[in-house]
Amino acid sequence: MNKIDYYCGYIGIFGKQNVGKSTILNKLIENKVSITSRKPGTTQKNILGIQTKKNYQIIYIDTPGMKLKEKNNYMLRINNKLSLILFVVNKNTWSKLDELILNKIQKLFTSTILVINKIDCITQKIKLLPYIEQVRKKHNFMEIIPISAKFRKNIDILSQKIKEYIPKSKHLFPKKCITNVSSEFIITEIIREKIIRLVGKELPYLIKIKINSYKIDQCHKNYIDAFVIVKNNRHKKIIIGKNGEKIKLYGIKARKEIEKKFNKSIYLKLWVKIYKK
């Protein structure tokens, strides 16, 4: 009988805010583990997305978007784990922040694929080739792959290229495991996503969600009470809305996604609370 080789490795997804890192992660593992929105800074902590197919296990690390005046020491902390870096940039524009992130990546000496996302937003595709030639001179990227994560364009090509850099190693997580975070964390993130997507620019996106109680009764019905924690009374009024219309809408949208995610009937109640030091 031929011995089966197993492959396992960590992939770091780096880039500035709002370039689509979380969407790319979700598309690569074919499951939603990281919330998305158009607002910068939606991802607030490192989240693992784990994909196990046959003898390959790929562990993606979705990192918060980098800012200009930020040390981002987490890059150094996780570097010794990484088999590969995905450096995500936005369509055919290269910014000062992209240059800063690339400088940090170059110091890590880790194989890097440049992922050019949102190519669906480029109206004149002829402009993409000169841009690729421009960025090719900046670093010895292992690959440069233009994609549209939103429409899954070239995601399969990216996935195949990633596999080429995964080392032989035993798998670190059970086969059915798709993330390192708890069910409660996923629920709080779904609620937070619905609020920051719908609230517009009226409210800072740095709200917090806390599960107050999670009960399952004798009929196996799931009851969740959660706090939406905001900074002040003005923010509280924005979240609640006139006659409680907004908070009701957030709850309905969050409940539907939670039910779909966990395949359970959910009774969700949201309360708004002002943060107190």
C-alpha positions in Angstrom: 0.0 0.0 0.0 1.4 3.4 -1.0 1.9 5.8 1.9 -0.2 9.0 1.7 1.7 12.3 2.3 -0.2 14.9 4.3 0.3 18.6 3.8 -0.5 21.4 6.2 0.5 25.1 6.5 -0.5 28.6 7.6 -1.2 31.3 5.1 -1.2 35.0 6.3 -3.6 37.4 4.5 -2.2 40.9 4.8 -3.2 44.2 3.3 -4.6 47.6 4.1 -8.2 48.1 5.2 -11.1 47.5 2.9 -9.3 45.5 0.2 -11.4 42.4 0.6 -9.2 40.2 2.8 -12.2 38.7 4.7 -14.1 38.0 1.5 -11.1 36.3 0.0 -10.8 34.1 3.0 -14.5 33.1 2.9 -14.3 32.3 -0.8 -11.1 30.2 -0.4 -12.5 28.0 2.3 -16.0 28.0 0.8 -17.5 29.0 4.1 -18.2 32.2 5.9 -16.0 32.6 9.0 -15.1 36.3 8.8 -17.6 39.1 8.5 -17.5 41.6 5.7 -18.6 45.1 5.0 -17.5 48.1 3.0 -16.5 49.9 6.2 -12.7 50.0 6.9 -11.6 48.1 10.0 -14.5 45.5 10.0 -12.1 42.7 11.1 -10.9 43.5 14.6 -8.8 40.4 15.4 -6.9 37.6 13.7 -9.4 34.9 12.6 -8.4 31.4 11.3 -10.2 29.9 8.4 -9.4 26.2 8.0 -9.9 24.2 4.8 -9.3 20.4 4.8 -9.6 18.6 1.5 -8.3 15.1 1.2 -4.6 15.2 2.3 -4.3 19.0 2.4 -5.1 21.3 5.3 -4.7 25.0 4.7 -5.0 27.4 7.7 -5.7 31.0 6.7 -5.1 33.9 9.1 -7.3 36.8 8.3 -5.6 39.9 9.8 -7.0 43.4 10.6 -6.3 45.9 7.9 -3.1 47.9 8.4 -2.9 51.6 8.9 -0.1 54.1 8.2 0.8 54.8 11.8 0.7 51.3 13.2 3.4 48.9 14.3 1.5 45.7 13.5 3.8 43.5 15.6 1.5 40.6 15.0 3.2 40.2 11.6 6.3 39.3 13.5 4.5 37.2 16.0 2.9 34.9 13.4 5.7 34.9 10.9 7.4 31.8 12.2 4.2 29.9 11.5 3.7 31.1 7.9 4.3 29.0 4.8 3.0 31.7 2.5 1.8 35.3 2.6 -1.1 36.6 0.5 -0.6 40.4 0.1 -3.9 41.8 -1.1 -4.0 45.2 -3.0 -6.9 47.1 -4.5 -7.5 46.8 -8.3 -5.0 48.9 -10.3 -3.9 51.5 -7.6 -0.8 51.3 -5.5 -0.7 53.5 -2.4 1.8 54.8 0.2 0.3 52.3 2.6 0.7 49.4 0.2 4.4 50.3 -0.1 4.7 50.4 3.7 3.1 47.0 4.1 5.4 45.5 1.4 8.4 46.9 3.2 7.3 45.0 6.3 6.6 41.8 4.3 10.1 42.0 2.7 11.6 41.8 6.2 9.8 38.6 7.0 11.5 36.6 4.2 8.4 34.6 3.5 7.2 33.5 0.1 4.5 36.0 -1.1 1.7 36.0 -3.6 0.4 39.4 -4.7 -3.3 39.3 -5.0 -4.9 42.1 -7.0 -8.5 42.1 -5.9 -11.7 43.9 -7.2 -10.7 43.7 -10.9 -14.4 43.7 -11.6 -14.2 47.4 -10.8 -11.7 48.1 -13.5 -13.6 49.5 -16.5 -10.7 49.5 -18.8 -9.0 46.1 -18.4 -6.2 47.2 -20.7 -4.8 49.2 -17.7 -4.3 46.0 -15.7 -1.2 44.7 -17.6 0.9 47.9 -17.1 0.0 47.9 -13.4 1.1 44.2 -13.1 4.4 45.1 -14.7 4.8 48.0 -12.4 4.3 46.0 -9.2 6.3 43.1 -10.5 9.4 45.3 -10.2 8.8 46.1 -6.5 9.4 42.6 -5.2 10.1 39.0 -6.2 6.5 37.8 -5.8 6.1 34.1 -6.3 2.9 34.8 -8.2 0.8 37.9 -9.2 -2.9 36.9 -9.5 -5.7 39.3 -10.4 -9.0 38.2 -8.9 -12.5 39.4 -8.1 -13.4 37.7 -4.8 -16.9 39.1 -4.9 -17.6 37.2 -8.1 -15.2 34.3 -7.5 -13.2 35.1 -10.6 -9.8 33.4 -10.5 -10.3 32.1 -6.9 -9.8 28.5 -8.1 -6.5 29.6 -9.7 -5.4 31.3 -6.5 -6.4 28.2 -4.5 -4.3 25.9 -6.7 -1.3 28.1 -6.5 -1.5 28.2 -2.7 -1.4 24.4 -2.6 2.0 24.5 -4.2 3.5 26.2 -1.2 2.0 24.0 1.5 4.7 21.8 3.2 4.4 18.1 4.1 3.1 18.0 7.7 0.5 16.3 9.8 -2.9 18.1 10.0 -3.3 20.3 13.1 -7.1 20.5 13.2 -10.0 17.9 12.9 -11.3 17.5 9.4 -14.6 19.2 10.0 -13.1 22.2 11.8 -13.4 25.4 9.8 -12.3 28.1 12.3 -10.6 28.5 15.7 -13.3 30.7 17.1 -16.3 29.7 19.2 -20.0 29.6 18.1 -20.7 32.5 20.5 -18.0 34.6 18.8 -19.4 33.8 15.4 -22.9 34.8 16.6 -21.6 38.1 18.0 -19.8 38.8 14.7 -22.9 38.1 12.6 -24.8 40.6 14.8 -22.0 43.2 14.5 -21.9 42.8 10.7 -25.6 43.4 10.3 -25.4 46.6 12.3 -22.3 48.1 10.7 -23.6 47.3 7.2 -27.0 49.0 7.9 -26.1 51.9 10.2 -24.3 53.9 7.6 -22.0 56.7 8.6 -24.1 57.8 11.6 -22.2 55.6 14.0 -18.6 54.6 14.5 -18.1 50.9 13.5 -16.2 50.1 16.7 -19.3 48.8 18.5 -19.1 45.6 20.6 -21.5 42.7 21.0 -21.7 40.6 24.1 -23.8 37.5 24.6 -25.8 38.0 27.8 -27.4 34.6 27.9 -27.8 31.5 25.6 -30.4 29.1 26.7 -31.8 25.9 25.1 -35.2 24.9 26.5 -36.8 21.4 26.8 -38.1 21.7 23.2 -34.6 22.4 22.0 -35.4 26.0 21.1 -32.4 28.4 21.2 -32.8 31.7 23.1 -30.1 34.3 22.7 -30.0 37.6 24.6 -27.2 39.9 23.4 -25.9 43.4 24.3 -25.0 45.9 21.6 -22.4 48.0 23.5 -22.0 51.6 22.4 -20.1 54.7 23.5 -22.8 57.1 24.6 -26.5 57.8 24.7 -26.6 59.4 21.2 -25.2 56.2 19.7 -27.7 54.2 21.7 -30.6 56.2 20.1 -29.1 55.7 16.6 -28.9 51.9 17.1 -32.5 51.7 18.5 -34.1 54.0 15.9 -37.5 55.5 16.1 -39.9 53.2 18.0 -37.2 50.5 18.0 -37.4 50.0 14.3 -33.7 49.8 13.6 -32.8 47.4 16.4 -35.7 45.1 15.3 -34.3 45.1 11.7 -30.8 44.2 12.9 -32.2 41.4 15.0 -34.2 40.0 12.1 -31.3 40.0 9.7 -28.9 38.6 12.2 -31.3 35.8 13.3 -31.8 34.6 9.7 -28.1 34.3 9.1 -27.5 32.6 12.5 -30.2 30.1 11.7 -28.8 29.4 8.3 -25.2 29.1 9.7 -26.1 26.7 12.5 -29.2 25.1 11.1 -31.2 25.8 14.2 -34.3 27.8 15.1 -33.2 30.9 17.0 -35.0 33.4 19.2 -32.8 36.5 19.3 -33.3 39.5 21.5 -30.9 42.6 21.2 -30.4 45.1 24.0 -28.4 48.3 23.7 -26.0 49.2 26.5 -23.7 52.2 27.0 -20.1 51.2 27.7 -19.0 52.0 31.3 -15.3 52.0 32.3 
